[in-house]
Amino acid sequence: MIPPELASKLQSIHATLQRGDAASARSAISPLVTAHAGEATVVQLAAMIERAAGDLGAARDVVTRGIAAGAFTPQLGNMLGNILRDLKDDAAADAAYGEAIAADPTYVDPYINRGQLAASAGDHDAAIRWLREACRIAPRSALAHVSLGNALRQRGDHAEAVEMLRQAQAIDPARATTSLHLGVALNAAGDPRGAIAAYERARAAGLDSPELANNRAAALIELGDIDGAFRLLDGLTASAPAYMAGHHARARLVWEFGIDRDPFESFAALARSYPREPIVWESWCAALSGFRQYDKAAEIAARGIAATGGTPTLHLASAMAHSEEGQLDAADAGFAAACGVLGARSDYRVALTRHLLRRRDPARAAAEAQACCDADPTNQLAWAYLGTAWRLLGDPREHWLHDYERHVGLIELAPETSDAGEVVERIATALRRLHITRNHPADQTLRNGTQTAGALFTRPEPEIAELKAMIARAVRGYIDALPSDDAHPMLNRKSTDFRFSGSWSVRLGRSGFHINHVHSDGWISSACYFALPPDDPADAPDAGALQLGAPPEELGLDLPYRRIITPRVGALALFPSSMWHGTLPFSGDAERLTVAFDVVPAR
């Protein structure tokens, strides 16, 4: 029981915090923390004050010292988990939630938070396990049911996700955000009309958020109302200019559907209105670089630096754009300006490594890439660039990293079945219906073709579910056949428990191809073939083939591929995500229809 005098002081300090005066609240709580180090209520309020002041590190330290002094409660353990999660220390956050659960198995908050943490890390099975337990403990918790519904959707369990979100809606009908989440689930389940109805309910309940408009536009695209989606996104960028996702969504829509507007005009308007805001220029540069408009990105970076005085992110954007444009001295200056703040970050090291390879300095490139790999052992781009640097240096570790025979598989999806051709064609027909855009995504590697949006393997079509099951069997067999090597960055992650971290379909037309690239979010990557163009007299040798091991042409290294895979309809090629791969152009008019995906270990 807290002494009345202490309780009164805490109430007064809390009132000060609620008025927005975190500095005065911090001064007032400080002597109480010293005098009552083991009092959980004091520690909890002190941590709240530090969070309000924006000092998460201090909030963490307050709680950990309090726990060490004997102040632990399940609520304080849960609070520590939330602080650690905000600090991106996911492993420690998970442990803190676990301690809170162990102390009080009936306290629902750490179950929900632990499930949300697992979902954000892509561990959907663990997320669903914790969130199911939260729903069992608190059957009237709308938040628990919403969180479970979202985790189920992310795993691709659409029907149950929709049902769980409808339960959440029944528990708390006035909760507008539940209708927003239900709309997202309905759209993912192939019911965009139902999604629109859910968004209307959210709006009627008072929700008027940028996320609502953005998701409504996505449903309109699924319904084929491209004009309506454009009007919505165009209005969104004007009414919520700080919502950067709206500007990026508008740019993608304009490009992919061939709308006769400038994809980036909303960024330009934003920069005119807020010229001294670095995030505006940084987002504009990121969008331009994502669309590979490097000359314009260099120009906008320069304007942003002049308007704001420069930020490390803008200097890095300038460096990357100048490097891609072949202006290597200007790129050197940009990297130098960004190095002091960003030099130890993976994205900086990867960008600098790419630049050093273009400069034909493989020794420095290898050193930068190795430092990145040491700090971030699953960074696929860093390993790809390191392999290229080793190749230029004649280092045999290139072949240890990427064994183009033992690390590559070509597997028949439906072996030894009489109806294999019918299965493949049925899936191909379902895939064709999903290709609704006119142009390739500007931020992807295909050229002269289209790509499906969203996660293909979470779609509700039965043909897609059948395809996913066939591919899962093939991937499991491929993993089983891989050699073991605890020192190898791919093989040391070997596990039969895996999940799909991305999935999509690509449909190429005349002169279609993929530029050479790697998949930064994968462990194992793929190409699965459902339609191939016939031979054409104008084709070069190996037209349409999958080439492995050739770094991007824009680096100017003139290194040939290490292996060619001749595709076959119904066959699945699997290879490490860090292995350079691309598709050679073909001349004929017939389509080249494929599915690609990335796999990562489940944990």
C-alpha positions, 0 to 999 in steps of 0.5 A: 500500500502506497503511503497517502503522502507519496500517493498525493505527490505522484498524483500531482506529478502525473497531473503536471505530465498530463499538462505537457510539462515533462521537464517539471515532472521529471524534476519532481519525480527524481528525488522520489525515485531515489527515495523509493527505488523499489516502489513500482508505482514510482518507477512506472511514473518515472518511466512514463515521464522519460518516454514523454520527454523522448528519452527511451534510453532513460526510460529503460534505465529507470525501469531496469534499476527499479526492477533490480531494486525489487520493484518488479510487477507484471505491469512493469515488466510489460512496460519494459517490453514496450520500451525495449520494443521501441528501442528496436531490441526485440529479443530483450522485449520478448524476454520482458514480455515473457517474464511478465506472463510468467509472473501473472499468466492472467494478465493479457497485455504482455500476450498481446504485445508479445504477439504483435512483436512476433508479427512485426518480425514476420514470425506469424506462427508465434504471433498467432499462438500468443494472440490466441492465448490473449483472446482466451484470457480476455474474450471481450478484448477487441484489441486482442481479436484485432491483433489476432485477425491481423496476424492471421491475415499476414499469414494468409489465413484470410477466412479466419482473419475476417471472422476474427475481425468481425468478432472484434467489431461485435465486441466493440462496434464503436471502435472505428479502426476495427472496421479499417482492419476488417477492410484490409482483411476483406481486400486481401481475401479477394472481396474489395466490395466488402472492403469498401463497405467496411471502410464506409463504416469506419468513416461513418464511425468518425475515422478520417485517417490517411491510412483509411484513404490509402487502403480505400484506394487499394480496394478501388484498384482491385475493382478496376476503378483506377480513376477513382483511386487516383482521385482519392490519392491525389486528394490525399496528398493535398489533404494530408501532405505529411503522410508520405505513404500517400505520395509514394502510392500516388506515384506508383499508381500514375506510373503503373497504370500509365496515367497522364500525370507527373508521378512526382508532382505531389512531392514538388508541391510539398517541397514548395510548401515546406522547403525547410523540412528535410523529410520532404526532400529525403522522401522525394529523393527516395521515390526518384531513386526507387524509380531509377531516375537518378539524374533527377534524384541528384538534382533534388538532393542538391536542392534539398541540401541548399534549402535545409543546410543538408542532412546526412540522409540527403548527402547519402542520397546525393552520393548514391544518385551521382554514383549511378550517373557515373559522376564518381567524384561528386559521389565521393564528396557525398559519401564523405559528407554522410560518413560521420553520422551514417558510416557504420550503418548497413545501408551506408556501407552497402551503398559505398561498396557498390560505389567502390566496385564501380570505381574498380576498387575491389579491395576497399569494396571487400573491406566495407562489405565484410564489415557490413556482413560482420555486423549484419550476417543476413544482409543479402546485398552485402554478401552479393557485393562481397562475392563480386569483390572477391571475384575481382580479386581472384579470391576463391571464397567467391566459389565458397560463397556461391556454389553454382552447382550445389546451391542451385536447384531446378525442380519439377513442380508436379513430377510423375503426374499425368495431369501435370500440364493441366495443373500448370495451365490452370494456375497460369490462367489464374495468374493472368487474371491478376495482371491488371497494370499496364507498366512494370513497377518502376521500383522493381527489376523487370522491364517490359512487363507487369508484376502483381501487387501484394503477397501472391501466396496470401490470395484466396484463389484455390489455384494460388493455394494449390501452387503454394502447397506444391512450392512448399514441398519443393522448397523443403526437398531443396533445403534437405539436399543442401550441404551443411556448413556452420561458417557459411552465411546461407547454409548456417541458417538451414532449417526445414521450418521456413516461411515465405517473405514475399511472393509475386507473379511477373508477365513479360512481353516483347524484349522483356527481361530482368536486370541482374539483382538479388533479393534483400529480404530473402534467404532462398529465392526462386523463379517458377515458369508457367508460360514461355515464348517460342524460339524466335529467329531474332533471339540471341542465344539463351534468350529468356534464360535465367542467368546466375552470377553476373553482377548488375551491368550498370556497375560496368564490371563486364563480368559474365554469368557463372551459370545459365538455367534454361527454363521449362514450363512447370519447373522451379529454380531455387538459389541463394537470395544473395546470388546475382540473377537476371533474365536475358531478353527475348524477341517474340510477342508471346508471354513469359509468365513466372512466379517468384518468391523468397523464403526465410527460416521461420525463426 
